[in-house]
Amino acid sequence: MPILDSSIKAARQNKVRNARRLPFKTSMKTHVRRIRDLVKEGKIDEAIKALPAANKAIDTAAKKKIIHKKNAANKKSLLSRLVNVKKK
């Protein structure tokens, strides 16, 4: 438990910030999972159509500093590579 007033306020701020950022992280994870499931099921065309939405969710998370910009680039690259390899 925080004892100092400043640490109490910091804990309160962390709780609010976490609640504000959580929907973006959840959305990103959902889009990534959806593409991976579609590829696993063999629905490559649907995965290709879902890729722009996933990229947008990843970019939004990076912009809001939920994930690092290089982590976002890696995620986008891996998804694109996954879809393109299965397409061939």
N, CA, C and O atoms as a GROMACS GRO file, in nm:
protein
  352
    1MET      N    1   0.084  -0.119   0.000
    1MET     CA    2   0.000   0.000   0.000
    1MET      C    3   0.088   0.125   0.000
    1MET      O    4   0.185   0.134   0.075
    2PRO      N    5   0.052   0.221  -0.086
    2PRO     CA    6   0.127   0.346  -0.085
    2PRO      C    7   0.101   0.425   0.043
    2PRO      O    8  -0.010   0.428   0.096
    3ILE      N    9   0.205   0.489   0.091
    3ILE     CA   10   0.193   0.564   0.215
    3ILE      C   11   0.196   0.713   0.189
    3ILE      O   12   0.115   0.788   0.243
    4LEU      N   13   0.289   0.757   0.106
    4LEU     CA   14   0.302   0.900   0.077
    4LEU      C   15   0.188   0.948  -0.012
    4LEU      O   16   0.132   0.872  -0.090
    5ASP      N   17   0.156   1.076   0.003
    5ASP     CA   18   0.048   1.133  -0.078
    5ASP      C   19   0.080   1.124  -0.226
    5ASP      O   20  -0.010   1.096  -0.306
    6SER      N   21   0.204   1.147  -0.263
    6SER     CA   22   0.240   1.143  -0.405
    6SER      C   23   0.227   1.002  -0.462
    6SER      O   24   0.187   0.984  -0.577
    7SER      N   25   0.261   0.901  -0.381
    7SER     CA   26   0.248   0.764  -0.430
    7SER      C   27   0.103   0.720  -0.434
    7SER      O   28   0.066   0.637  -0.518
    8ILE      N   29   0.020   0.773  -0.346
    8ILE     CA   30  -0.124   0.746  -0.350
    8ILE      C   31  -0.182   0.803  -0.479
    8ILE      O   32  -0.261   0.737  -0.547
    9LYS      N   33  -0.143   0.926  -0.511
    9LYS     CA   34  -0.190   0.989  -0.634
    9LYS      C   35  -0.140   0.914  -0.757
    9LYS      O   36  -0.214   0.896  -0.853
   10ALA      N   37  -0.015   0.870  -0.754
   10ALA     CA   38   0.042   0.797  -0.867
   10ALA      C   39  -0.034   0.666  -0.890
   10ALA      O   40  -0.059   0.627  -1.004
   11ALA      N   41  -0.069   0.598  -0.782
   11ALA     CA   42  -0.145   0.474  -0.794
   11ALA      C   43  -0.283   0.501  -0.854
   11ALA      O   44  -0.332   0.423  -0.936
   12ARG      N   45  -0.343   0.610  -0.812
   12ARG     CA   46  -0.474   0.649  -0.865
   12ARG      C   47  -0.464   0.680  -1.015
   12ARG      O   48  -0.550   0.640  -1.094
   13GLN      N   49  -0.359   0.752  -1.054
   13GLN     CA   50  -0.337   0.785  -1.195
   13GLN      C   51  -0.312   0.660  -1.278
   13GLN      O   52  -0.362   0.648  -1.390
   14ASN      N   53  -0.234   0.566  -1.223
   14ASN     CA   54  -0.206   0.443  -1.295
   14ASN      C   55  -0.332   0.364  -1.323
   14ASN      O   56  -0.348   0.306  -1.430
   15LYS      N   57  -0.422   0.362  -1.226
   15LYS     CA   58  -0.548   0.290  -1.241
   15LYS      C   59  -0.632   0.352  -1.353
   15LYS      O   60  -0.690   0.281  -1.435
   16VAL      N   61  -0.638   0.484  -1.356
   16VAL     CA   62  -0.716   0.555  -1.458
   16VAL      C   63  -0.653   0.535  -1.596
   16VAL      O   64  -0.723   0.509  -1.693
   17ARG      N   65  -0.522   0.546  -1.604
   17ARG     CA   66  -0.454   0.531  -1.732
   17ARG      C   67  -0.467   0.390  -1.786
   17ARG      O   68  -0.486   0.370  -1.906
   18ASN      N   69  -0.458   0.292  -1.697
   18ASN     CA   70  -0.473   0.154  -1.738
   18ASN      C   71  -0.613   0.130  -1.794
   18ASN      O   72  -0.628   0.064  -1.897
   19ALA      N   73  -0.714   0.184  -1.728
   19ALA     CA   74  -0.851   0.168  -1.776
   19ALA      C   75  -0.871   0.237  -1.911
   19ALA      O   76  -0.947   0.189  -1.994
   20ARG      N   77  -0.803   0.348  -1.932
   20ARG     CA   78  -0.816   0.423  -2.057
   20ARG      C   79  -0.747   0.350  -2.172
   20ARG      O   80  -0.795   0.354  -2.286
   21ARG      N   81  -0.636   0.282  -2.144
   21ARG     CA   82  -0.559   0.215  -2.250
   21ARG      C   83  -0.604   0.073  -2.279
   21ARG      O   84  -0.577   0.021  -2.387
   22LEU      N   85  -0.673   0.011  -2.186
   22LEU     CA   86  -0.709  -0.130  -2.199
   22LEU      C   87  -0.789  -0.162  -2.326
   22LEU      O   88  -0.759  -0.264  -2.389
   23PRO      N   89  -0.888  -0.083  -2.366
   23PRO     CA   90  -0.964  -0.118  -2.487
   23PRO      C   91  -0.877  -0.126  -2.613
   23PRO      O   92  -0.904  -0.209  -2.701
   24PHE      N   93  -0.776  -0.043  -2.624
   24PHE     CA   94  -0.690  -0.044  -2.742
   24PHE      C   95  -0.605  -0.171  -2.746
   24PHE      O   96  -0.586  -0.231  -2.852
   25LYS      N   97  -0.555  -0.212  -2.630
   25LYS     CA   98  -0.475  -0.334  -2.623
   25LYS      C   99  -0.561  -0.456  -2.652
   25LYS      O  100  -0.519  -0.547  -2.723
   26THR      N  101  -0.681  -0.458  -2.598
   26THR     CA  102  -0.773  -0.569  -2.620
   26THR      C  103  -0.811  -0.580  -2.767
   26THR      O  104  -0.814  -0.689  -2.823
   27SER      N  105  -0.839  -0.465  -2.828
   27SER     CA  106  -0.876  -0.463  -2.970
   27SER      C  107  -0.761  -0.515  -3.056
   27SER      O  108  -0.783  -0.594  -3.148
   28MET      N  109  -0.640  -0.472  -3.026
   28MET     CA  110  -0.525  -0.516  -3.102
   28MET      C  111  -0.509  -0.667  -3.092
   28MET      O  112  -0.490  -0.735  -3.192
   29LYS      N  113  -0.517  -0.720  -2.970
   29LYS     CA  114  -0.500  -0.863  -2.950
   29LYS      C  115  -0.609  -0.942  -3.020
   29LYS      O  116  -0.583  -1.050  -3.075
   30THR      N  117  -0.732  -0.890  -3.019
   30THR     CA  118  -0.844  -0.959  -3.083
   30THR      C  119  -0.823  -0.967  -3.234
   30THR      O  120  -0.845  -1.072  -3.294
   31HIS      N  121  -0.780  -0.856  -3.296
   31HIS     CA  122  -0.757  -0.856  -3.440
   31HIS      C  123  -0.645  -0.953  -3.478
   31HIS      O  124  -0.656  -1.026  -3.576
   32VAL      N  125  -0.538  -0.953  -3.401
   32VAL     CA  126  -0.426  -1.042  -3.430
   32VAL      C  127  -0.470  -1.188  -3.416
   32VAL      O  128  -0.436  -1.271  -3.499
   33ARG      N  129  -0.544  -1.217  -3.311
   33ARG     CA  130  -0.592  -1.353  -3.288
   33ARG      C  131  -0.686  -1.397  -3.400
   33ARG      O  132  -0.683  -1.513  -3.444
   34ARG      N  133  -0.771  -1.304  -3.447
   34ARG     CA  134  -0.865  -1.337  -3.553
   34ARG      C  135  -0.792  -1.376  -3.681
   34ARG      O  136  -0.829  -1.473  -3.748
   35ILE      N  137  -0.687  -1.302  -3.714
   35ILE     CA  138  -0.610  -1.334  -3.835
   35ILE      C  139  -0.541  -1.469  -3.820
   35ILE      O  140  -0.543  -1.550  -3.913
   36ARG      N  141  -0.482  -1.493  -3.707
   36ARG     CA  142  -0.413  -1.621  -3.686
   36ARG      C  143  -0.511  -1.738  -3.694
   36ARG      O  144  -0.478  -1.842  -3.751
   37ASP      N  145  -0.631  -1.721  -3.638
   37ASP     CA  146  -0.732  -1.827  -3.644
   37ASP      C  147  -0.778  -1.850  -3.788
   37ASP      O  148  -0.797  -1.964  -3.830
   38LEU      N  149  -0.798  -1.741  -3.862
   38LEU     CA  150  -0.841  -1.754  -4.001
   38LEU      C  151  -0.736  -1.828  -4.084
   38LEU      O  152  -0.769  -1.912  -4.167
   39VAL      N  153  -0.610  -1.795  -4.062
   39VAL     CA  154  -0.502  -1.864  -4.135
   39VAL      C  155  -0.497  -2.010  -4.095
   39VAL      O  156  -0.476  -2.097  -4.180
   40LYS      N  157  -0.516  -2.038  -3.968
   40LYS     CA  158  -0.512  -2.177  -3.921
   40LYS      C  159  -0.626  -2.258  -3.982
   40LYS      O  160  -0.609  -2.377  -4.010
   41GLU      N  161  -0.742  -2.193  -4.002
   41GLU     CA  162  -0.856  -2.262  -4.062
   41GLU      C  163  -0.845  -2.271  -4.214
   41GLU      O  164  -0.922  -2.342  -4.278
   42GLY      N  165  -0.749  -2.199  -4.271
   42GLY     CA  166  -0.730  -2.203  -4.415
   42GLY      C  167  -0.809  -2.098  -4.491
   42GLY      O  168  -0.818  -2.105  -4.614
   43LYS      N  169  -0.867  -2.002  -4.423
   43LYS     CA  170  -0.946  -1.895  -4.486
   43LYS      C  171  -0.855  -1.776  -4.514
   43LYS      O  172  -0.862  -1.673  -4.447
   44ILE      N  173  -0.769  -1.793  -4.614
   44ILE     CA  174  -0.667  -1.693  -4.643
   44ILE      C  175  -0.727  -1.563  -4.696
   44ILE      O  176  -0.682  -1.454  -4.662
   45ASP      N  177  -0.831  -1.576  -4.781
   45ASP     CA  178  -0.892  -1.455  -4.838
   45ASP      C  179  -0.952  -1.366  -4.729
   45ASP      O  180  -0.938  -1.244  -4.734
   46GLU      N  181  -1.018  -1.429  -4.632
   46GLU     CA  182  -1.074  -1.351  -4.521
   46GLU      C  183  -0.964  -1.289  -4.435
   46GLU      O  184  -0.978  -1.177  -4.385
   47ALA      N  185  -0.855  -1.362  -4.420
   47ALA     CA  186  -0.742  -1.311  -4.342
   47ALA      C  187  -0.681  -1.189  -4.411
   47ALA      O  188  -0.643  -1.092  -4.345
   48ILE      N  189  -0.672  -1.194  -4.544
   48ILE     CA  190  -0.617  -1.080  -4.619
   48ILE      C  191  -0.708  -0.959  -4.603
   48ILE      O  192  -0.660  -0.846  -4.591
   49LYS      N  193  -0.840  -0.981  -4.603
   49LYS     CA  194  -0.933  -0.869  -4.586
   49LYS      C  195  -0.928  -0.813  -4.444
   49LYS      O  196  -0.954  -0.694  -4.424
   50ALA      N  197  -0.897  -0.897  -4.346
   50ALA     CA  198  -0.892  -0.852  -4.207
   50ALA      C  199  -0.758  -0.786  -4.170
   50ALA      O  200  -0.746  -0.724  -4.065
   51LEU      N  201  -0.659  -0.801  -4.257
   51LEU     CA  202  -0.526  -0.749  -4.227
   51LEU      C  203  -0.521  -0.597  -4.208
   51LEU      O  204  -0.455  -0.552  -4.114
   52PRO      N  205  -0.587  -0.515  -4.292
   52PRO     CA  206  -0.581  -0.370  -4.270
   52PRO      C  207  -0.638  -0.326  -4.134
   52PRO      O  208  -0.587  -0.234  -4.072
   53ALA      N  209  -0.744  -0.393  -4.090
   53ALA     CA  210  -0.802  -0.359  -3.959
   53ALA      C  211  -0.705  -0.393  -3.847
   53ALA      O  212  -0.693  -0.319  -3.749
   54ALA      N  213  -0.635  -0.505  -3.861
   54ALA     CA  214  -0.537  -0.544  -3.760
   54ALA      C  215  -0.420  -0.447  -3.759
   54ALA      O  216  -0.372  -0.408  -3.653
   55ASN      N  217  -0.375  -0.407  -3.878
   55ASN     CA  218  -0.265  -0.310  -3.885
   55ASN      C  219  -0.304  -0.177  -3.822
   55ASN      O  220  -0.223  -0.114  -3.754
   56LYS      N  221  -0.427  -0.136  -3.843
   56LYS     CA  222  -0.475  -0.010  -3.784
   56LYS      C  223  -0.479  -0.020  -3.631
   56LYS      O  224  -0.439   0.073  -3.561
   57ALA      N  225  -0.526  -0.135  -3.579
   57ALA     CA  226  -0.531  -0.153  -3.434
   57ALA      C  227  -0.391  -0.153  -3.374
   57ALA      O  228  -0.369  -0.098  -3.267
   58ILE      N  229  -0.297  -0.215  -3.444
   58ILE     CA  230  -0.158  -0.219  -3.397
   58ILE      C  231  -0.098  -0.079  -3.399
   58ILE      O  232  -0.031  -0.039  -3.304
   59ASP      N  233  -0.122  -0.005  -3.508
   59ASP     CA  234  -0.070   0.132  -3.517
   59ASP      C  235  -0.128   0.222  -3.409
   59ASP      O  236  -0.057   0.306  -3.353
   60THR      N  237  -0.255   0.205  -3.380
   60THR     CA  238  -0.319   0.286  -3.276
   60THR      C  239  -0.256   0.256  -3.140
   60THR      O  240  -0.230   0.348  -3.062
   61ALA      N  241  -0.233   0.129  -3.112
   61ALA     CA  242  -0.170   0.091  -2.985
   61ALA      C  243  -0.029   0.150  -2.975
   61ALA      O  244   0.013   0.192  -2.867
   62ALA      N  245   0.042   0.152  -3.087
   62ALA     CA  246   0.177   0.208  -3.086
   62ALA      C  247   0.172   0.360  -3.067
   62ALA      O  248   0.255   0.417  -2.996
   63LYS      N  249   0.075   0.423  -3.131
   63LYS     CA  250   0.064   0.568  -3.121
   63LYS      C  251   0.033   0.611  -2.977
   63LYS      O  252   0.081   0.714  -2.931
   64LYS      N  253  -0.046   0.531  -2.907
   64LYS     CA  254  -0.082   0.562  -2.769
   64LYS      C  255   0.020   0.508  -2.670
   64LYS      O  256  -0.002   0.511  -2.549
   65LYS      N  257   0.131   0.458  -2.723
   65LYS     CA  258   0.243   0.408  -2.642
   65LYS      C  259   0.204   0.290  -2.552
   65LYS      O  260   0.258   0.274  -2.443
   66ILE      N  261   0.110   0.209  -2.600
   66ILE     CA  262   0.075   0.087  -2.530
   66ILE      C  263   0.178  -0.020  -2.561
   66ILE      O  264   0.216  -0.100  -2.475
   67ILE      N  265   0.223  -0.021  -2.687
   67ILE     CA  266   0.335  -0.106  -2.727
   67ILE      C  267   0.438  -0.016  -2.795
   67ILE      O  268   0.405   0.093  -2.842
   68HIS      N  269   0.560  -0.061  -2.801
   68HIS     CA  270   0.668   0.015  -2.864
   68HIS      C  271   0.649   0.013  -3.015
   68HIS      O  272   0.594  -0.082  -3.070
   69LYS      N  273   0.695   0.117  -3.082
   69LYS     CA  274   0.675   0.127  -3.227
   69LYS      C  275   0.747   0.016  -3.302
   69LYS      O  276   0.700  -0.028  -3.408
   70LYS      N  277   0.859  -0.031  -3.251
   70LYS     CA  278   0.928  -0.142  -3.318
   70LYS      C  279   0.857  -0.274  -3.292
   70LYS      O  280   0.858  -0.364  -3.377
   71ASN      N  281   0.796  -0.286  -3.176
   71ASN     CA  282   0.713  -0.404  -3.149
   71ASN      C  283   0.595  -0.406  -3.245
   71ASN      O  284   0.556  -0.511  -3.295
   72ALA      N  285   0.537  -0.289  -3.270
   72ALA     CA  286   0.426  -0.279  -3.364
   72ALA      C  287   0.471  -0.319  -3.504
   72ALA      O  288   0.401  -0.391  -3.575
   73ALA      N  289   0.588  -0.272  -3.544
   73ALA     CA  290   0.640  -0.307  -3.676
   73ALA      C  291   0.663  -0.457  -3.688
   73ALA      O  292   0.633  -0.517  -3.792
   74ASN      N  293   0.715  -0.518  -3.582
   74ASN     CA  294   0.736  -0.663  -3.582
   74ASN      C  295   0.604  -0.739  -3.592
   74ASN      O  296   0.594  -0.836  -3.667
   75LYS      N  297   0.503  -0.694  -3.518
   75LYS     CA  298   0.372  -0.760  -3.523
   75LYS      C  299   0.312  -0.752  -3.663
   75LYS      O  300   0.262  -0.852  -3.715
   76LYS      N  301   0.318  -0.635  -3.723
   76LYS     CA  302   0.263  -0.617  -3.857
   76LYS      C  303   0.338  -0.702  -3.959
   76LYS      O  304   0.277  -0.763  -4.047
   77SER      N  305   0.469  -0.706  -3.947
   77SER     CA  306   0.550  -0.785  -4.038
   77SER      C  307   0.519  -0.934  -4.025
   77SER      O  308   0.505  -1.003  -4.126
   78LEU      N  309   0.508  -0.982  -3.903
   78LEU     CA  310   0.479  -1.124  -3.882
   78LEU      C  311   0.342  -1.162  -3.937
   78LEU      O  312   0.326  -1.268  -3.997
   79LEU      N  313   0.242  -1.076  -3.916
   79LEU     CA  314   0.108  -1.105  -3.968
   79LEU      C  315   0.109  -1.107  -4.121
   79LEU      O  316   0.052  -1.196  -4.182
   80SER      N  317   0.174  -1.008  -4.181
   80SER     CA  318   0.180  -1.002  -4.327
   80SER      C  319   0.251  -1.126  -4.383
   80SER      O  320   0.207  -1.185  -4.481
   81ARG      N  321   0.361  -1.162  -4.318
   81ARG     CA  322   0.436  -1.278  -4.364
   81ARG      C  323   0.354  -1.406  -4.348
   81ARG      O  324   0.358  -1.493  -4.435
   82LEU      N  325   0.280  -1.417  -4.239
   82LEU     CA  326   0.196  -1.534  -4.214
   82LEU      C  327   0.092  -1.549  -4.323
   82LEU      O  328   0.070  -1.659  -4.375
   83VAL      N  329   0.027  -1.439  -4.357
   83VAL     CA  330  -0.078  -1.442  -4.459
   83VAL      C  331  -0.018  -1.471  -4.596
   83VAL      O  332  -0.073  -1.551  -4.672
   84ASN      N  333   0.094  -1.406  -4.629
   84ASN     CA  334   0.152  -1.423  -4.761
   84ASN      C  335   0.212  -1.562  -4.782
   84ASN      O  336   0.206  -1.615  -4.892
   85VAL      N  337   0.270  -1.619  -4.680
   85VAL     CA  338   0.328  -1.753  -4.692
   85VAL      C  339   0.217  -1.856  -4.716
   85VAL      O  340   0.233  -1.947  -4.797
   86LYS      N  341   0.107  -1.842  -4.645
   86LYS     CA  342  -0.004  -1.936  -4.660
   86LYS      C  343  -0.076  -1.915  -4.794
   86LYS      O  344  -0.139  -2.007  -4.845
   87LYS      N  345  -0.066  -1.794  -4.850
   87LYS     CA  346  -0.133  -1.765  -4.976
   87LYS      C  347  -0.068  -1.840  -5.091
   87LYS      O  348  -0.137  -1.878  -5.187
   88LYS      N  349   0.061  -1.863  -5.084
   88LYS     CA  350   0.134  -1.927  -5.194
   88LYS      C  351   0.104  -2.074  -5.208
   88LYS      O  352   0.159  -2.141  -5.296
   0.00000   0.00000   0.00000
